[in-house]
Amino acid sequence: MRLGEAETPEGMRIYAIGDVHGCDTMLVDAHRAIADDLTSRPVKDHRIVHLGDYVDRGPASAAVIQRLADRVRSDPRTICLRGNHDTWLLDFLTDPHTNGRPWLTYGGAETMLSYGVNGASPNASARQLDRLSTRLSEQLPDADRSFLQACPLTTRFGDFFFCHAGIRPGVSLEEQAEDDLIWIREPFLSDRRDHGVVVVHGHTPVAQPDARVNRINIDTGAVFGGPMTVLALEGCAYRFLEIT
């Protein structure tokens, strides 16, 4: 199945939103752009798929999580997948030692600050990591934690398969490992074989949406100053909405 041949279910348009990373204002603008697009181009049915990495690096991770949790509860057409940074946050709550310092290095400190937890540092001692994990557990609303825990790793509509990072080439979709779905780069990014679906993913920042024969990458580095990209799929056609 190749891009240009792959189709959405009949009568359905699918919007996919790339990595958010605490950029709540851009997420609001992305949702507004989708609403405007639906008004100007009505369609029988639609879905909105968020590709994960809602937290870390940006200034408003807590606001992003709360916004998406509310949206999922109120709109069954909204789907939020889980990314590696979202998984890091959950892991920090239960095991702050294994990946705590890498998480704090790559944006976890900003997430903690958005929940009112100050003083997080990648140089924290083991005792400090325990204290930080406890404080975050106290500050993180149960609804936010439940939302992240409930986020699936994948979803599929027609010939399009959605996940955060990509898939392990040569492994069936049903047997993909969680670690690959949220972390993989190579050999997935350079692989040109037919996966049986077109994979829509984020995780690896690119300067502009990267549409290949077997995959579409829509992580355009919103948190690094790039746009937040919304992919619109309908039938065999695709187009991009860029939120700056």
Secondary structure, DSSP 8 states (H G I E B T S, - for coil): --TTT----TTEEEEEE---TT-HHHHHHHHHHHHHHHHHS--SEEEEEE-S--SSSSS-HHHHHHHHHHHHHH-TTEEE---HHHHHHHHHHH-TTTSHHHHIIIIIHHHHHHTT-----TT--HHHHHHHHHHHHHHS-HHHHHHHHH--SEEEETTEEEESS---TTS-GGG--HHHHHH--TTTTT--S--SSEEEE-SS--SS-EE-SSEEE----GGGTS-EEEEEEETTEEEEEEE-
